[in-house]
């Protein structure tokens, strides 16, 4: 199976560019796993409870846990949004609200494109 991964706005790219090369490589490997594996293991990709279709891509390094928020648009298209370095067991409400707002903005923009 092959999924397409698209980055919406610059949230992810700004985060990615600030990471060291080893962390960037780990992110790239995880993205390839999500792109090509038919069944993605839950330790790499998980739906966030209480949201309408927002998932987290989970990346663990030796010194931190990175979460990249994303969602599906059309069956096999994954849209990458904002990222966080997870410092506790729960995702903070503000970070999740930002992901919800970004997702909403994405679909509003897509709706405007479709009307043209």
C-alpha positions in Angstrom: 0.0 0.0 0.0 1.2 3.5 -0.7 -0.1 6.6 1.1 0.6 10.1 0.0 1.9 12.5 2.6 1.4 16.3 2.2 2.6 19.1 4.4 0.0 21.9 5.1 1.5 25.3 5.6 5.0 25.6 7.3 4.3 24.2 10.7 6.0 20.9 10.2 8.8 22.2 8.0 9.8 24.9 10.5 10.0 22.2 13.2 11.8 19.7 11.1 14.6 22.2 10.0 15.4 22.9 13.7 16.1 19.2 14.4 19.5 17.6 14.4 20.4 15.3 11.5 19.8 12.1 13.5 16.3 13.2 14.5 15.5 14.3 11.0 16.5 10.9 9.7 14.3 9.2 12.3 11.4 11.3 11.2 12.0 10.5 7.6 12.2 6.7 8.3 8.9 6.9 10.3 7.2 8.8 7.4 8.4 6.1 5.0 6.9 3.4 7.3 3.6 5.3 7.3 3.7 5.8 3.6 4.4 2.1 2.7 3.2 -0.3 5.4 -0.3 -1.6 5.0 -0.9 -1.8 8.7 1.0 0.9 10.7 1.9 -0.2 14.2 0.2 1.9 16.9 3.5 2.9 18.5 4.1 4.9 15.3 0.6 6.2 14.4 -2.4 6.6 16.6 -5.8 8.3 16.5 -6.2 10.9 19.3 -9.3 10.1 21.3 -11.9 12.8 21.4 -11.0 14.3 18.0 -12.7 14.1 14.7 -10.0 12.3 12.7 -6.8 13.8 14.1 -3.9 11.4 14.4 -0.4 11.6 15.9 2.7 10.3 14.3 4.8 9.1 17.2 8.6 9.4 17.1 10.8 8.5 20.1 14.4 9.4 20.3 16.8 8.8 23.1 16.1 12.1 24.7 12.5 13.1 23.7 9.2 12.1 22.2 8.0 14.0 19.1 4.4 14.1 18.0 3.4 15.2 14.5 -0.3 15.9 14.2 -2.0 14.8 10.9 -5.3 13.7 9.4 -6.6 11.9 6.3 -8.0 13.7 3.3 -9.3 11.3 0.7 -8.5 7.7 1.4 -4.8 7.5 1.2 -3.7 11.1 1.5 -2.3 12.1 4.9 -2.0 15.8 5.7 0.8 16.8 8.1 0.1 19.7 10.4 1.9 21.0 13.5 4.4 19.2 15.8 5.2 19.1 19.5 7.9 17.7 21.7 5.8 15.7 24.2 6.9 16.4 27.8 4.2 14.6 29.8 1.8 11.8 29.4 -0.9 13.9 27.9 -1.1 16.3 25.0 -1.8 19.8 26.3 -5.2 21.2 25.3 -3.7 24.3 23.5 -1.6 22.1 21.2 -4.6 20.0 20.3 -6.8 23.0 19.8 -4.2 24.3 17.3 -4.3 21.0 15.4 -8.1 21.2 15.3 -7.9 24.8 14.0 -5.3 23.9 11.3 -7.4 21.0 10.1 -10.5 23.2 9.9 -8.5 25.8 7.9 -7.3 23.1 5.5 -10.8 22.0 4.6 -12.0 25.6 4.3 -9.2 26.3 1.8 -10.0 23.1 -0.1 -13.6 24.1 -0.2 -12.7 27.5 -1.7 -10.4 25.8 -4.3 -13.2 23.4 -5.3 -15.6 26.3 -5.9 -13.3 28.0 -8.4 
